[in-house]
Amino acid sequence: MFKTANAVQIRVSIDEIQPDIWRRLVLPVHWNLEHLHLGIQAAFNWWNYHLYEFRIGGLRYGEVEILTEDATDDDPRVFDQREVRLLDFEQGAVFSYHYDFGDGWRHTIMVEEFLTLAAKPKHGTCVAGERARPPEDVGGVSGYERFLEIIADREDPEYAETIRWCGGYFDPEWFDLSVVDKDVRNALRSDVKRRLYQPKPKAIPKK
């Protein structure tokens, strides 16, 4: 007997950075684009205080009132993100998510597979991923490249200030599935708090 899908597996990656910074998420199909926004924010631990939008087939989706405030006649019309649900997409669909119009973080989202789980999912989960996302407000792709150069060179005159700015530690290869999965599970909670900095590795006790 045919069973209706109750979850969808998607892959989200940050554009223009190599190797890929990506997350694979399994989300409830009834989630709309606003929920998806919160799920992506949680998966990358973005701080969710910049503007964002989805671009699907040349159309813009997001918070209509905010995104149309400074729009010109040439800008595509903005549609309400809450009117599009994940179950409205087809398997293999690809669209984009743009966060922080200043730094310009563009993400590519691919709908990989619709799933029928034994229990209807009540929250999202992260099942895979690689690499840490760039620090908030680092200045986009070019700013991130410069940031990595600075923290890799202790002799750089900007090293001390930069490493202090990012919390004293940053590993571009960091990814902890248990930490990210917990963040995604709590993505829709109104009281959720973001980590300001990347978790530091635990010191190995001396024998």
N, C-alpha and C positions, 0 to 999 in steps of 0.2 A: 504493500500500500504506500502511495506517495505521501511523504511527510513534508510539511512546510518548514522551510529554513527558519531558525530562530536566532542565528548569529551570522556574522560576516567577518571574514579574515581580510585585513587590509595591510598593506605595506606603505609606510610613510618615510620618505627620505628628504634630506635637506639638499637643495640644488647647489651646483657649482663648487662643491667641496669633494675632494678625493683624498683618500678612500672614502667611500660612502659613510655618512652618518644616518643610520636608519633604525626603525622600530617596526616590528610586526605585531599587530594588535588583533584581538578577537573581541568584537563588540556586539551588543544586542542590535538586531535589525531594526527595532522600532526607534532607535536613536535618530534624532534629526541632526542637521549640520551644526546647530549650536552645541549639542552634546558632543559631536565629533571634535569641534574646536576645543572643548574642555579636555577631551581625551588626548588630543595631540599636545596640548599644553602640559598635561601631566606626564606624558610619555617622554618628553624632552626636558621636563622641568623648566620650561619657559615661565616667566613670572606673571604673564597675563595682564599686563598693564599698558600694552600698546594696541593700536588699531589692527584689525585683521579683516580678511575677506576670503571667500572661496571663488575660484574662477572655473566655471563649468560650461563648456561649449561656447565660450566667448561672453557669457553672462556673469554678472557679479551677484554673489549671495552673502549676506551678512546682516548687521543691524542697520536697517534701512534708514532710519532717522539720522544716525551718526554718519554713515557713509555718503549720504546725499547732501550733507550740510555744506560742503565746499565743492560739490560736483559742478562740472560745466556741461553745456549742451552736448559736447562731443563724447562725454563719458558714457559707457554702457549703463543701462538702467540697473538699479539694485533691487534684488528680490529678497523677500524675507527668508532667512536661513531656517526658520522653524517649520517652513512648509515643505522642506525636502527631507525625506528620511532615507536611511541607508538601504532599506529594501526597495527604494525606487531606482537604484542603480543596477546595471547588468554586470555579470562577472566579466572581468577584463577591463572594465571602465577605468579611465585615467583622468584625473583632474588635479587642480592645484589649490594650495592653501598659502596665503601670503600673510605673514605676521611681521609687524613693526615696519611701517612704510618708510621709516628713516633708514634703518639698517638694511631693510629689504630682504628678509629671510623668506625665500620661496621654497615650498615643500611640494614634492610630487606624491600624490596618493594613488595607489593602484588597488582596485577591488579584486583580490586574488580568488576568493572562494566563498560561497555561501554554505553554511554548516547547519546541521540539525543535531543539536546537542541533547543529551538525555534529559537534562534539566534546563529549563528556560533561563538564560543568563540574566542576572540582576545587575551586573556591572561589567565594565570592560576589564580585559586582562592583557598583559604584554607577554608574548610567548618567545620572542627573540629580538635581537638587535645588536648593533655594534657602534662603538665609539661615543664619546661625549659630545654634547652639543656645545657650540661656542658660547662664551659668556654673554649675558645680556649687555646691550649697549657697547659692544666692542667695536662697532663701526662697520658692520657688514662683512662680506667675504674678504675684501682687501684689508680691513681693520683686523680681522681674525688672523690673516696671514702674517701681518706685522706683529701682532700679539705673540704668536708662536715663535717668531724669530727672537723677540726680546726675552721671553722666559727660558729660551734654550741657551742663552748667553749671559752668564753671570757678570761678565765684564761690560755688558751694555749699560750705558748711563741711565737708561730708563728701567732697568731690571728691578731695582728695589721698589720703586713706586708701583710698577705694574704688577708684581707678584703680591704686593700688599693689597692692591685694588681687587684682585681676584680671590682674596681670602687666604693667601699664603701658599696655595698649592693648586696646580692644574695639570691633569694628565689627559691629553687628547684621545688616548686609547681607552679611557675608563668606560666601562659599562657593567653594571651589576643587575642581573635580571631580577633578583628578589626585591631590590630597592625600587626599580622602575615599575615592576608589576604591582607592588603595593601602592605606588603613586597613581597608577591607572585605575586600580580598584576603587580608589577614593576620589576619582576625578570629578564627580558630580556633587561632592559634599561642599556645602556652602562655607564651612569653617576650615577648609583645607589650607595648610600653610606651605609655602614653597621653601625649599632649602636655598639659602642665599648663595652658598658656595658648594663646590663639589666635595663629597665626603673624602676625608684624608684616609690613606691606608692605615690599617691598624699595625702598630709596632709589633714586630716578632719578638717574643720574650727571649732573653739570652739564657742559654743553658748553663 
